[in-house]
Amino acid sequence: MKRVCVQWRDSISMNRWQSKELLQEFAAEDNLLHESVGYLYSLEDDAITIVQSTALYENGNLSEALKVPREAVVSIRYLSLGKAIS
């Protein structure tokens, strides 16, 4: 599987009563951009799915899947392997 870096926008909510001033501050926040790195599992028209780990033995189980709707994806970059650290 290819390694990728995915930048994506999330959504957040406030689940309590708040003043208009607090809501204005909340609406102005710009902390919705995230970056996730992993193995590309699937790239579909509606979503991208990456996994964090793959087992190197016979059944090749996968771990820590993240599925992001394509509408939320800002960018996808393929990552190359560098030199081994040792």
Secondary structure, 3 states (H helix, E strand, C coil): CCEEEEEEECCCCCCCCCCHHHHHHHHHCCCCEEEEEEEEEEECCCEEEEEEEECCCCCCCEEEEEEEEHHHEEEEEEECCCCCCC
